[in-house]
């Protein structure tokens, strides 16, 4: 499984997170997790603020992702329970640790055309935007 995942030209963090969720609970469907992420990205695109924003403005897209994920859907961070490490648990409870929230955020932003790169720092995990060359 891991060799197949890593042999992809550009494996996504969400792929690894979905596989880890499946390993922790074999009843979890990797494709179902990806479908749920697709649905969140669709919610962002259908939001009124997204339709009113500048379509090519990364800051507007980020603001809309924030609004849907954190305000509308109620996702938030909590490091007190190790179950919050799993993508399927995050999607079910909307509670996650920073790395799992970042995986979700990166997956949603990628579906909306914004590439965010992971940045590991001591005791933290973040995402950064690196604009492509014009």
C-alpha positions in Angstrom: 0.0 0.0 0.0 2.7 2.5 1.0 4.9 1.7 -2.0 1.9 2.3 -4.3 1.1 5.6 -2.5 4.7 6.9 -2.6 5.2 5.8 -6.2 2.7 8.3 -7.4 4.2 11.3 -9.1 2.7 13.7 -6.6 1.3 12.0 -3.5 -1.0 14.2 -1.5 -0.9 14.3 2.3 -4.7 13.5 2.3 -3.9 10.1 0.6 -1.5 9.1 3.4 -3.9 10.4 6.1 -6.8 8.5 4.5 -4.8 5.3 4.4 -3.8 5.7 8.1 -7.4 6.2 8.9 -8.2 3.0 7.1 -5.4 1.1 8.9 -6.7 2.3 12.3 -10.3 1.3 11.4 -10.7 -1.1 8.4 -14.4 0.0 8.0 -13.2 3.4 6.9 -13.4 3.9 3.2 -10.5 5.9 1.7 -12.8 7.0 -1.3 -15.5 8.0 1.1 -13.1 10.3 3.0 -12.0 11.9 -0.3 -15.7 12.3 -1.2 -16.3 14.1 2.0 -13.4 16.5 1.3 -14.8 17.1 -2.2 -18.2 18.0 -0.6 -16.4 20.6 1.7 -14.7 22.1 -1.3 -18.1 22.2 -3.1 -19.6 24.0 -0.1 -16.9 26.6 -0.3 -17.5 27.1 -4.0 -21.3 27.4 -3.5 -21.0 29.9 -0.6 -22.3 33.4 -1.3 -19.0 35.0 -0.2 -17.1 32.8 -2.7 -19.4 33.7 -5.6 -19.0 37.4 -4.7 -15.2 37.2 -4.3 -12.5 37.7 -6.9 -12.0 34.2 -8.4 -8.3 34.5 -8.9 -7.5 36.1 -5.6 -5.8 33.6 -3.3 -6.6 35.7 -0.2 -10.3 35.7 -1.1 -10.2 31.9 -1.5 -8.4 31.4 1.8 -11.0 33.7 3.6 -13.8 31.6 2.1 -12.2 28.3 3.1 -11.8 29.7 6.7 -15.4 30.9 6.8 -16.8 27.5 5.7 -14.5 25.3 7.7 -14.4 27.2 10.9 -17.6 29.3 11.0 -20.1 27.3 9.0 -19.0 23.7 9.7 -17.4 24.3 13.1 -14.1 22.6 12.7 -11.6 23.4 15.5 -8.4 22.3 17.1 -7.9 20.2 20.3 -4.8 18.3 21.2 -6.2 16.5 24.2 -7.3 13.3 22.4 -5.1 11.1 20.2 -8.2 10.1 18.2 -8.1 13.6 16.8 -5.1 12.5 14.7 -7.2 10.5 12.3 -8.8 12.1 9.2 -12.0 10.1 9.5 -12.4 11.2 13.1 -11.8 14.9 12.2 -14.4 14.7 9.5 -16.8 13.0 11.9 -16.3 15.1 15.0 -14.9 18.3 13.4 -12.2 18.3 16.1 -8.6 17.8 15.1 -4.9 18.3 15.9 -3.0 20.9 13.9 -1.5 18.4 11.5 -4.9 16.8 10.7 -6.6 20.1 10.3 -3.7 21.2 8.0 -4.1 18.0 5.9 -7.8 18.8 5.4 -7.2 22.5 4.7 -4.5 21.6 2.1 -6.9 19.2 0.4 -9.7 21.6 0.2 -7.5 24.5 -1.0 -6.0 22.2 -3.7 -9.4 21.4 -5.0 -10.0 25.2 -5.3 -6.8 25.8 -7.2 -4.6 27.0 -4.3 -1.5 25.1 -3.6 -0.4 25.2 0.0 2.8 23.5 1.1 3.4 21.8 4.5 5.9 23.3 6.9 7.1 21.4 9.8 8.5 23.3 12.7 9.3 22.3 16.3 6.0 21.3 17.9 4.0 22.8 15.1 2.7 22.0 11.6 1.6 24.8 9.3 0.9 25.5 5.7 2.4 28.2 3.5 1.4 29.6 0.2 4.1 29.9 -2.5 2.8 31.7 -5.6 3.7 30.1 -8.9 5.7 32.1 -11.4 3.7 34.2 -13.9 
